[in-house]
Amino acid sequence: MASPTLDAFRERLRSYRDDPVGFARDVLDFDPHAGQVAWLENSTLPENAITTGNRWGKSSIAAVKLIWKCAYFVNWTKAVHAAMMRKHEPYMCWNLSHSAQQSKIVWRKAHSLLQGKKASWLVREVKLTPFPRIEFANGAIFEARSTGRNGEYLVGESVDHINWDEAALEKKFDEIRQNALMMRLLDRKGTLDCTSTGQGRNEYGRYFLSGLPGPKRNPNLYSQTGSTQDNPFIPQDELAKKITGMSERMRLQNIEGAIVDGGGDYFEGEALDACRDEALDEFLQIIALDEEDEIAWAQLYVAPDVPWRARYPSHRYAHGWDLADKQDFTVGYTVDASTTPMTIVEFERFRRRGWPHVYSRVRDRKRRYGGITGIDNTGLGDVVESDLADIAPIGVNFAGGRKDELLTNLRTAIGLRQLRWPTIKPMCDELSFYQRDDEGLLTDCVMGLAVAAWIARRAIGNSPASTIR
């Protein structure tokens, strides 16, 4: 028997059927900024795409919209509703991304928003297997899924709304969109949203640009950009520091939300694209995210409970670290040098943790994998090597022209497709926008990988690593 309080909530809920902004504020206790309001009000076409800078809040507003859609069966007419009920088919929403781990980010935000006193009444049940799933009290279902294997796992189902998170990272965006997603939406006249940061003028970039105002605008696509500066909750001094470490093109992509060509300055864009192996994305377990919901720590698994190192304990592993104690990032890679091409199997990136934490992470990596450890000791003399003497690291000094030697080795390895890695966006961004005149730029991911690539060559016996000490 319904309580008077619940009846009052249901009555108030009716007033937000056509008001997603009011629903966000009053039911979810989420106050969208002006750019997010524009997205909720204007992204009403069959296809909608928003490309923003980091920390604009695209994941949060995607979660809000997915909840609102489920709460009201948005786009269902009374006739469709009746027909679906007769067939016992629920209103269905998906959040998709290139990996199952990435797809969970928006899902978790939605789950968090639904924990409030008012919003919790919307939920009937939450399940985590086989897919993260929220079943609403009205029968609607919201799931997080992967577009792995070009959407192969999605075939055969009908959906009412899809949010495609970080769609710009899909190498086969057009194929997945046309052959997998649009076919899932067809019979229900469902809608597709793409929420992403840019990744150059690739397939997604061209698609997004076709929805911007102009004489050749796609009438079925609404496109919106968003700058990080739109978000009033980001401290401006923090944002200014972040911008300082970016090239102009990286700033345009990661702050202004522009579609900017990457690659071609130092590392070839085509070579970088070839080294990023999307097949590895399904095996990447994200252990920690940073404040921008980017990967801070991740490693490859060969099965849900089997890390790469447990499956291949006899392989030769190489670890490369670019070390920092304060403002810069400490970045560490582990490369399996026994595979062809060599495979990045673990990545970690953090800052402002202090030397004891840095040393513990370097030791932990050595303990779990064995192998050879290379550390950046530029400006630190022999202090770091001495402090880590128990794991016998190889010190790598970037001074005296050795930095060019390291970078040339990395560029050669990438150009010859001797490395492969899963989608790790902070690393991908730095590599894409790296310029050899790198004074003042963020280079921690690049230099950490340069050390790892050099040490990996030593691990397979064809690099005189002592020449860069």
N, C-alpha and C positions, 0 to 999 in steps of 0.2 A: 504494500500500500504506500503510495507516494506521500511524502511529508509536505506540509504547507511551504516549507523553504524550497524544496525541490520543485514544486509546482510554480513558485514565483520565479525561480531561475529559468525554467522552461519558457515561461511567458516572456521574460526579458530577452531570452535567447532568440526568440522569433524576430525581434526588431533588428537583428544584425545580419539577416539573410542576404541583404544586398549592400552591406556595409562592413567590408573586411577590416577597415581601419578602426571603427568602433568596436568590433569584435576583438581585435588585438588589444585595445586599451582596456576595455571593461571586463572581458572574459579571461584573457590570457595575462593581464597585467603587464603588457609589453607596449612601451611607448615608442612607436616608430619615428625616426627622423624624417625630414622632408623628402629625401630621396627614396626612402622606403615607402612613404605614403604614396608617392608618384607611381611606384611599381605596383602597389596593391590596387590602385585606382585605374591604371592604364593598361596593365598586362592582361587584357581580356580577349585577345585575338586567338585563333586556333593555335598559333605558335608565337612564343614570346621569348626574348633573349635579353639578359642583362649582363654586361661586362663591366666589372668594377676594379678599383684598386683594392689592395689588401686591407682588411679590417673595416671595410665599408659596412659589413653586416649582411651580406647576401645569404649566408647560411641561415641566419636567424630569421630573416624575412621569408625565405623559402619554407622554413618550418611553420611559420605563422600561416602562410597561404595554404599549405597542405592540410593543416588542422581545420582551417575554415572551410575548405572544399569538402572535407569529410563530414564536418558537422552539419552541412546543409545539402549534401548531394548536388553540389553546384553543377549546372548544365543539364540536370535531369528534369524533364517535363513530367507532369503527372502521369501521362501515358507511358513514358519510358519507365518511370518508377514502378508503375503497376506491372508492366511486362517483366521487369527484372525480378520483382518479388515473386511472380508466378514461376519463374525459372530458378528461383533461389540463388540468384547471382548478386553478390554484394557490390556496393559502390567501392571501387578500387583505386587507390593512389599508390604510386611508386616514387621513391627517391632512388635514382640510379647514379652510378659513377663508374670510373674505369676499374675500380677494385671494390671488393666487398668491404674492406676496411674504410675506404674513403666514403662509401655510400652511407656508412653509419654515422658520420658527423652530423648531417642534417637530422637524421632520425633521432640521435641523442638530444639535439636541441629541442625537437618537438616533444620528446618524452619529458624533458625538463620543464617545458612550458606547461605541460599537462599535470604537473604536480601541485599547482595552486589550488586553493580551497574551492574556487568556482570552477576552474577548468577540469578538475579531477572527476567531476560528475559525468564528463563526456566519455570517459574510458570504461570499457567493460573488462578487457583482459590485455595483458602484455606477454608476448612470447619472444624468445631469443633464437629459437631454432625452428625449422631449417633456415629461416631468414628472420632478422629483427622485425617484429610485427606488432602493431597496435590495433586492436579491435575496439571500435567505438560502441557506445551504448546503443546507437541507432543501427548497428550492423556494418557500417563502413569499415574498410580495412586499409591500413597504411603500412607498406613494407619497404625495407631497404634492400636493393638488389644490385648486382654487378652486371655491367655490359660485357663481361669477359667473353672471349672467343667471338667477338663481333656480334654480341647479343644472342648467341645460340641458346642460352639458358632461358631466354624470355619468350621463345616461340610457342605459340599455341594458346596464349592467354589474352583476355580482353581487359583493357584498363580505361579508366575515365580521366585520369590526369597523371602526367609524369613530370617530375622535376629532375633534370639531367644536370647533376653537379659536376663542375669542372669539365664541361663538355669540350673545351678547347684542347684538352690533353689527348683527345681521341684521334689517333692517326687516321682512322677510317670513319670519320664523323659522318660523311655523306652516306656511306653504305649502311652504317648502323641506323641512322635516322630514317632512311627510306625503307630499308628491307626489314628492320626489326621493330623500331618504335612506332612509326606511323601506321604500320599494319596492326599493331596492338590497339591503337586508338581508333581505328577506322570504323568499326561497326557501332561504337558508342558515341561517335563524333566527339572524342575526347580531345584534350588540350595538352600541349607540350611547352614546358618552360625550360630554358637553358640558363643556368646561373654559373658564371665562370669569371676567372681572370683571363686575360688574353694570353695567347701563345704565338704571336706573329700572324702573318697573313696566310694562315693555313686554311683548311676546308671550313673550320668553324669561323675563322676570321672573316672569310668572304661571305659566309652565310649571315653573320651578324651585321656586317656593313650593308647588306642588301635590305635590311629592315629600317635603316636610318632615313630620315626625310630626304627626298630628292626625286628627280623625275623618273627614276627607274626603281623606285621603292617597291618591295614585295608587299602587296596589299594584305597578305595573310600573316605577316610577321611584324610584331612590335619590338623594336630594339631600344634599349636604354643604357646609357653609360652612367658611371658613378665614381666620383673621386673619393679617396680616403678622407679628404678634408670635409666631406659632407657629414661625416659622423662627429657630432659635437662632443661625444664622450671620450675621444682620444686626446690626451694632453698634447697641446701644440708644440711644446718643447721636445717631447719624445718624438713626435712626427718629424720635426726639423732635423733632429739627429739622424733619424733613419734616412731621410732624403740625402743628407750629406754624403753618405756612402754609396750612392747610386749614380750610374751614368745617366745622361739625359734620356736615352731611350728606355732604360730600365725604370726610370722615374715615371715616364709617360705610361708604361704598362702597369707597373705595380702600385702606383699612387693615383694616376689620373684615369686608369681604366681604359686606355687607348689600345687599338690594335696596331702593334708596332712590329716590324720585321726584326727578328733576332738572328744571331749568328752572322758570320762573315767578317767580323772584326779580327778575331784571332783563331777561334775554332769554327770550322765550317758548319753551317746550319744543317746541311744534308748529312754530314757525318755524325753530328750530335743526334739527329733524329734516328739514324740507323743504329746507334749504340743504345738508345732507349728501347728496351725490349718489353713491350706491353704484356707478353706472356708471363713475365715474372711478377706482374702486379698482383695476380691472384695468390701468390705465395708470400707476399710481403705482409708481415705482421707489424702493425704500428703499435709501439710500446708507449710513446708519449708524443703529444702535440705541443706546439708553442702557443703564445698568446694570439697568434694569427691563424690558428687551426692548421698550421703547416707541420709537416713531419719534423719532430725533434729527435726521435730515436726510433729506429725500425730495423728489423732483420728478416732474412728470408727463411721460410719454413718449406719443407717438402710435403708435409701433411699437417693437419691441425695441431698435433701434439709433438711433431718431430722437427726440431730446428735443423737447418742445413748442416751445421757442424756435427750433429749427432748421426746424420745419414752418411756423411763423408768425413769421418774422423782422420783418415790417412792422407787427405789432400794437403797440399802445401798452401798455407795462408800467409798473407802479408798485411800488416796494419800500418796505416799512415795517419799521422796526427799533425794538425796545425794547432799549436797550443796558445792559449791566452788566459789571462787571469781576471781582467777587468772588462773594458768596453768591447773588445773584439770577441768573436766567437771561438771557442775550441771546437774543432771539427775532427772526427775520427772515422776512417773507413776501414773495413776489412775486405780484402780481395781474395777470392779463391783462384790461385794461380794455376791450379791443375785442370781447369776447364778451358775450352776453346770456343769462343773468346773467354778471357778471364772475367769473372763475375763478381760484382760488388754484392756482398752478402750481408753487410751490416753498415749502418750509418748512424752517427750521433752528432748532435750540434747543440751547444749550450754556452752560456756566458754568466759572468758574475757569480761563480760558485767557489772561487778560491782554489789555491794549489792543492790542498789535500783532496778535494773532490776530483780535480783533474787527474791527479796521480792514481786515485782509486779506480777511475774509469779506464785508464790506460792499462793498469795491471789486470783488471777484470777481463778485458778483451784478450790479453795474452793468456790468461789462465784458461779461458773457455776454448780458445782455438789452437793455442800453441803458435808456432810459426815465428816470423821475424817482425819486429816492431821498429818503425822509423818515426822519429820525432823531430819536429822543427825546433832547433836550438838557437836560432838566429837571435843575437842580442842577449842570450842567456848564458853564453859561454858553456862551461862543462857542468854547470850547477844542476840542470835537469837530468842530464845523463847520470850524474852522481847520485841524485835522489832516487832514480829508478834503476840503480845498478843491479838490483835483484832480478830484473827481467832482461838485462843486457841490451838496451835499445841502441839503434844506430842513429847517431845525431846527424841531422841534415841542416846545413847552413845555407841560407839564401843569398849571402853576400858574395861580392867579388865575381859577379857574372854567373854564379851557380844557379841563380833563379832562372835565367834564360835557358840553361841546360835542362833544368827540371821541366820547364814549360814546353820546351821543344820535344822532350821525350813524351810528355802527355799528349801534345798535339799529334805527334806521329802515331801513338797508340790509338787515338780516336780516329784519325784519318784512315788507318789501316783496319779499323773495326776490330781491334784487339781487346777491347773492353765492352762489357754490356752491363746495364743497370736497369732496375725497375724505375717507375716514375717517382722521383723524389724532388718535389718542386723547388725547394731552395737551391739545391744543387743544379738543377736544370736551368734555373734563371741566371745564376751566376755564370755558368758556362756559356749560355747564349749571349750574354751582354758583356762578356769579358773583353777588355781592351788592354793591350800590352802596356800602354801608358796608364798604369792602374793606381797612381798615387791618389789616396783619399777614397778609393772604391772598396766595396765589400769584396774580398777575395778569399775569405777563409775556406769556403767550400772548394774553390779552385785549387788553392795551394795544398790543402789536405789531400785532395785527389792526386795532385802532382807527386807528393811524397809517396802515397800508396802505390802509384803506378811505377815509380822508380824502384821501390822496395820489392814490388812484385816481380820485376825483371831480375832482381838479385835472387829471389826465391826460386826462379827457374834456371838460374845459373848463367845468365848472359849479360850481366851488368856489373861493371866495376864500381859499386856504390861508394867505395872509399874515396873516390875522386870528388865527391860533393860534401865531404865532411868539413 
